[in-house]
Amino acid sequence: MFDAHLHLRDARIVPYHPRFVRDALAHGVTACIDCAVRPEEWNVEVRCALDVTPAFGLHPWHVATAYPDWPAFLECALRADPAALVGEIGLDALRKPHDGGAAQRAALRAQLALAARLRRPVVLHGAHAWGALLRELEPWAGRLPAILLHGVAFAPDLLAHPLLRRPNVWFSVGGALLNPAARTLPRLAAVLPLGRLLVETDAPDQLPIGGEPLVLGQYRALLNTPANLALTLRALARLRGVPFAELAALTEANARAFLAARTA
């Protein structure tokens, strides 16, 4: 199975990588996209048994605290690793920015321009800001090799947007699908195009309801792990009426096709 979005460089789990990776492999997760979301993470080296594709970007939550020359540092990190994607970047209205989102938009535009110039796929965050994110993306969609919308949770009607019908736009569904109170996400997940559908954990965040938390010593931390990916896949398989093994193979193939845009 392929986890399309997690954070191996997160400081909370770096000391526990062996357990994190061992649990993932034991539950059938063999590959992932690992998003480093702030400058402090871009030069953290990750070596593990998972097949890891790195992504470097400035997450909207960290825009206000990043030092002024972060764009130059980001470009250096990306040029040092030709396989790296740009992400996780985007807009976020869940945590209300004090400036109305102006700094987030400026950071997003700078990173989209960098991704277009270096011909790198992007991984995008749009919590409570999907409409605004699509407006920012419109000038760039044709210049980016591939676009992955992570943790999608918008009204299904938005799928009619011309940008979301482009073949280079992919959708990743996370563990929020397991929340019995969720209403919008199940309706969306039921109609997302199967040929552009991926699954993710967002570990160590977004521990799904019913998921096993990361076990650290004699206690359980409330941290998510890629071992919980199968829970989301099973829920999605039931929703779509597709056998679990078939959907696992399909979403992994989709993830590989998304990554192939790096060399297309």
N, C-alpha and C positions, 0 to 999 in steps of 0.2 A: 504494500500500500504506500501511497505517496501523500505526505502531509504538506499541503501547499502553502502553509504559513505558520511559522513558529519563531522562537527567539532563543537560539542557543547561546548567544552572547549576553543574555540578561544576567546581571550581577547576582541575582537571587539563586540562579541554578549553576553558575560556572563551577562552584566547588563540588557539585554533585553530578557532573556530566556522566561518570560511569554508570550510576544508577539510572539516570534519565535515559541514556542510550540503550542500556541493557533491557529496560522495560519496554522501550519502543520496539526493539528487535524481537523480543519475546512475543509481542502482540502483532507481529507481521508488518510493521512499518519499517521500510528499508531506505526511504529517500525523503528529502524535504527541501523546502525553500526557507532559508534562515535569514530573517530580517534584522539587521543591525540599525537601530533607529535614532542614534545620537552619536556625536563625534567620539565620545569616550568608548564606543563599541566598535568603531570602524577599523581599529588596528588590533583588536583582540583576535588571536589566532584560534581556530577551532579545528581539532583533529579528532575524528571519531569514526566508528564503523559504519555510520550512516552515509549514504550518498548525498552530500550537502551541496546545494547551490546557494551561494551567498547573495545577499542584497544589501546595499548600503544606501541610507537615506536619512533625512531629517524629518521625523514624525511631527505632525502638527502640535502635539502636546509639548514638544521640546523646543519649539521655535523661539519662545521668549527667553530661554536660558542659554541658547547656543552662542558661542563667542563669534565676533563679527566676521572673522575670516573662514567660517565653516565652509562656504562654497568651494574655496580653493582646496581645502583639506579633502572634501568629498570627491572632487575631481581627481586628486592624487590617488585616493583609495580605489576609485573605479579604474583608473588607468593601470594601477598595479595589478589588478585582477581582471583580465579581459572576460572572464566568465560571469562576473558579478552583474546583477540586475540593479535597478534603481528603486529603492523602496525600503521601508514602507513610508510613503509620502501621501499628502492629500490635505483634506479639510476636515475639521471636526467641530460640530456645534453642540456636542454632548457636554463638553466642558466649555462654558461660554467665555470666549476671549474678550478681554476688556476693551480691545480696539475694534470690535465688530468683525474681526477676522482679517483685517488688512495685512498683518504680518504673516499669517498663514498663507494668504493668497500670493504674497510676494515670494515666499519661500517655495511654494508649489511651482510657480511660474519659472523660477530659476532652475529648479530641478527637472522640470519637463524639458526646458531648453537644453540642459546638459544631456539628458537622456536621448533627445533627438539628435544632438550633435555627435554623441558617441554611439548611436544606434543600439541602445540598450532597452530591453523591455522594462516596464514599470509595474510596481505593485502599489495599489492605491487604497487608501483609507477614506471613508466618507460618512462616518457615523453622524446621523441626523443632518447630513449636508449633501446628500446625493445629487440633488438638483443643481446646487451651486457648483459641485465638483464637475458635473457634466458640462456646465457652461465654460468652466476653465479649460476643460479637455478639448473642446471642439476645435480650436485652432491647431492642436497638436496631433489629433488622432491619426491623421494620414502620414505623419512624420515619425511615428513611433512604431517599432517592429511588432510589439505586442503589449497589451494592456490587461492586467489582472485586477479585478475589483475584489478586494478581500472582505470577508465577513459581510456579504451582501444582505441587506435587510431593508428593502424599499418596496413600495406598492407595485404589484405586477404590471399595472398600467404603464409604468415607466419603461418597460421593455420595448414599447413602441417607439421610443426615442431613436432617431436614425443612428446615433453613435453606438448604441447598444446592439444594433443589428449588424455592425461591422464584424467580419470574420476574425479580426485581430483582437477582439475584446472577449475576455474570459471571466467566469464568475466562480467565486469560491464560497462554499457554504460551511459554516462552523457549528460548534456545539450548541449554540443558542436554539437550534432546531429541536433540541430535547426539552426545552422549557415548555411545560404544558400550558403556560399562560401566553405563549407566543401566538399571535394571530396572523401578522403580515408575512413572516418568514415562511411558514408552511405553504401559504398560497403562492408565494414567489417560487419556492423550491419545487413546487409541483409543475411549474411551467418553464423553468429555465431550460435553454437548449442543451440537450444531453451531450452534444458534440463539443460544447465549450464549458462543461461543468467540472469543477474541482472540489475537493474537500480539505478541510484544515482543522487544526486544534487551537491555534493561537497560543500554544503553551509557552510560558508557564501561566498565562492568563486564561480567563474564560473556562474555568473548570465546569464541565457540563453537569447538569442534574443527573445523578446516577453514576457519574464517573468516579474512577479511583484517583484520589489525590496522590501527589508525589510523597513517597514514604522516606522520611529522613530519620535514621536512627530508630528510636523507640516511640516516635510520635509521627503524626501525619500532618504535613503542611497543607494548607488549602491552595496548593499550586497544581496546575494542570500539567499533563504530560502527553506526548504523542501516542502513548499506549491507549488513550481514549478515542483515537480516531475511528476505530471500528464501530463505536457506539453511534457516531454521526452517520457513518456509512450505512449501518443497518436501518436507522430511522429513515434515511433518504431512500434506501432500496424499497422499504415498505411503501413509502409515499409515492414512489414512481412505478411500483409494480415490476421492478427489475430484480432478478436474483442478486444476492449480496456479492457473490464472487464475480459475477459479470460486471456489476457496477464498480467494484474495486479495480478490476482490470481496465475498465473504460476510463475512470477518473485518473488512473495512473498514466494511461496512454495520452489523455488530454494534457496532463501536466508536462509530459515529455514533448508534446507538440508545441505547447506554449514556450518551453525553454529552447526549442529548436529555432525559434525566431532570432536567437542571439547570433546565429551563423547564417541565417537566410539572406 
